[in-house]
Amino acid sequence: MQLHKKQSIFDYKKVYSHLYKPKNTPSIIQIPKMKFIAVKGKGDPNIENGEYQQSIGLLYNIAYKIKMSSKKGYFIKNFFDFIVPPLEGFWWQDGVHGVDYQHKEHFRFISAIRMPDFVDMKDFYWALNEAKKDKTKDFSKIRFLSYQEGLCVQCMHLGSYESEIQTVETMHEYANLKGFKLDFNKKRTHHEIYISNPRKTQMHKLKTIIRHPIKIS
């Protein structure tokens, strides 16, 4: 992938604005195949130092190992410098079609960060082995995966995570009006992309992309 002449660091949010900067009104979108580093877990994401919150630090550790690989003497084929893409989360609950916001303790999740296409399995394992030199952290749950999400309805949600249900209902109504129906299953789940850092952003200003899988009715 070639960089723009005036752009020294590749920023996925800018180059693929249709994926990372949707409007705060619903739209239909086809999501291509992407590569991720990911951690699978379960439990309420709000629990301090719970599985979900621990997964975030592990993912960023690996992501930055890959980004800074050349400084460690490891050179990835076709590498270009990039801004680490935003954290993403795929969420589901056993036996629930969609999301039950009242029972977050039942959540299962895949926490993930997108990787550039030039990253392959051997690059991932190099970064993983580098990270494992820190014996104080457990990187055993980190995985490298490719995933093609496919057809979705998406929307930028503004505000707290607790108020997402309003945006979700609007998304579902829009999809129905356009001739689609929801397509939740074991491989297609509630998906969030965290554009804002909740530790540095006021709750009412948080930006979170929400995607739900759909298919033609």
C-alpha positions in Angstrom: 0.0 0.0 0.0 1.5 3.4 -1.0 1.4 6.4 1.3 0.3 9.8 0.2 3.3 12.0 -0.5 2.4 14.4 2.4 1.6 11.6 4.8 4.5 10.0 6.7 2.5 7.8 9.0 -0.4 5.8 7.7 -3.6 6.5 9.6 -6.4 4.0 9.0 -9.0 6.3 10.5 -8.3 9.0 7.9 -7.6 6.7 4.8 -10.7 4.5 5.5 -13.0 7.2 6.8 -16.1 5.2 5.7 -15.0 2.5 8.2 -13.9 4.8 11.1 -15.8 8.1 10.7 -19.4 7.2 10.0 -22.2 9.7 10.6 -24.3 9.6 13.8 -27.2 8.4 11.6 -27.3 4.7 10.4 -25.9 3.5 7.1 -25.4 0.2 5.4 -21.8 -0.9 4.8 -19.8 -3.9 3.4 -16.8 -4.6 5.7 -13.8 -6.2 4.0 -11.5 -8.9 5.4 -9.1 -7.6 8.0 -6.3 -8.9 10.2 -6.4 -8.5 13.9 -4.6 -9.3 17.1 -7.2 -10.5 19.6 -8.1 -11.8 23.0 -11.1 -13.8 23.8 -12.7 -13.6 27.3 -15.8 -13.1 29.3 -17.3 -11.0 32.1 -18.5 -7.5 32.8 -16.2 -5.0 31.0 -16.6 -2.5 33.8 -14.9 -4.7 36.4 -11.7 -3.1 37.5 -8.8 -5.3 36.3 -11.2 -7.9 35.0 -10.6 -10.0 31.9 -11.6 -7.3 29.5 -9.6 -4.5 31.0 -6.5 -6.7 31.2 -6.9 -7.7 27.5 -6.5 -4.1 26.4 -3.0 -3.7 27.8 -2.0 -7.0 26.3 -3.2 -6.0 22.8 -1.5 -2.6 22.8 1.7 -4.2 24.0 1.7 -6.5 20.9 0.5 -3.8 18.6 3.4 -1.5 19.5 5.9 -4.3 19.3 4.9 -4.7 15.7 4.9 -0.9 15.0 8.4 -0.5 16.5 9.8 -3.8 15.2 12.5 -2.3 13.1 14.0 -0.6 16.2 14.5 -4.1 17.6 16.2 -5.3 14.4 13.2 -7.2 13.1 12.2 -6.1 9.6 8.8 -6.9 8.2 8.3 -7.3 4.5 6.5 -4.3 2.9 6.4 -2.5 6.3 5.2 1.1 6.5 4.8 3.2 9.6 1.3 3.4 10.9 -0.8 4.8 13.7 -2.1 1.9 15.8 -5.9 1.6 14.9 -8.5 2.0 17.6 -9.5 -0.8 20.0 -12.5 -2.9 18.9 -14.8 -5.3 20.7 -17.0 -8.1 19.5 -19.7 -8.8 22.1 -22.2 -11.6 22.6 -24.2 -13.5 25.3 -25.1 -17.1 25.1 -28.7 -17.6 24.1 -29.2 -13.9 23.4 -30.1 -12.5 20.0 -28.1 -9.2 20.0 -27.2 -7.7 23.4 -28.9 -7.7 26.8 -27.5 -4.5 28.4 -29.0 -5.4 31.7 -26.8 -8.4 32.3 -23.2 -7.4 31.4 -21.9 -10.1 33.7 -22.9 -12.6 31.0 -20.9 -11.0 28.3 -18.4 -12.9 26.2 -16.0 -10.9 24.1 -13.2 -10.7 21.6 -11.2 -7.6 22.2 -9.2 -6.7 19.1 -6.9 -4.3 17.3 -6.6 -4.2 13.5 -3.2 -4.9 12.0 -1.9 -3.8 8.6 -2.1 -6.3 5.8 1.6 -6.7 5.7 1.6 -8.4 9.1 1.5 -12.2 8.9 1.6 -15.1 11.4 5.4 -15.1 11.7 5.5 -11.4 12.5 2.8 -11.9 15.1 4.8 -14.7 16.8 7.9 -12.5 16.8 6.0 -9.8 18.6 4.4 -12.3 20.9 7.8 -13.8 21.9 9.2 -10.3 22.5 6.2 -9.5 24.8 6.6 -12.7 26.7 10.0 -11.6 27.9 8.0 -9.6 30.5 7.2 -12.5 32.9 4.8 -10.4 34.9 2.1 -10.6 32.2 0.2 -13.5 30.7 0.1 -13.3 26.9 -1.2 -16.9 26.4 -4.7 -15.7 25.2 -3.4 -13.4 22.4 -4.4 -14.7 19.0 -3.8 -13.6 15.4 -6.9 -13.8 13.2 -8.4 -12.8 9.9 -12.1 -11.9 9.8 -14.5 -10.7 7.1 -17.4 -9.1 8.8 -19.5 -8.7 5.7 -22.7 -6.7 5.4 -23.6 -4.5 8.4 -25.6 -1.5 9.6 -23.4 0.9 11.4 -23.7 4.2 13.2 -21.5 6.5 15.3 -22.9 6.5 18.8 -22.3 9.8 20.8 -22.4 9.5 24.6 -22.1 6.9 27.3 -22.0 3.2 26.6 -25.1 2.9 28.9 -27.2 4.9 26.3 -26.2 2.7 23.3 -29.6 1.0 23.2 -31.1 4.1 21.7 -28.7 4.1 18.8 -29.1 0.4 18.4 -32.9 0.7 18.1 -32.5 3.4 15.5 -30.0 1.2 13.5 -32.4 -1.7 13.5 -35.3 0.4 12.4 -33.2 1.8 9.5 -32.1 -1.7 8.4 -35.7 -2.9 8.3 -36.8 0.1 6.3 -34.0 -0.7 3.8 -35.1 -4.3 3.3 -32.6 -6.0 5.7 -32.9 -8.1 8.8 -30.5 -8.8 11.6 -28.1 -11.7 11.2 -26.6 -12.4 14.6 -25.0 -15.9 14.9 -21.9 -17.4 16.5 -19.6 -15.7 13.9 -21.5 -12.4 13.6 -22.0 -10.3 16.8 -22.5 -6.9 18.3 -19.4 -4.9 17.3 -18.0 -1.7 18.8 -15.0 0.4 17.8 -13.8 2.8 20.4 -12.8 6.1 18.7 -12.6 8.0 22.0 -10.4 7.2 25.1 -12.9 7.0 28.0 -10.2 7.9 30.4 -9.5 11.2 28.6 -13.0 12.1 27.2 -16.1 13.4 29.0 -18.8 10.7 29.0 -21.2 12.8 26.8 -18.5 13.3 24.2 -17.5 9.6 23.8 -17.6 8.4 20.2 -18.2 4.7 19.6 -18.9 3.0 16.3 -21.6 0.3 16.6 -22.0 -2.3 13.9 -24.6 -5.1 13.7 -24.7 -7.9 11.1 -27.5 -7.9 8.6 -28.7 -9.8 5.5 -31.4 -9.2 2.9 -34.9 -10.0 4.2 
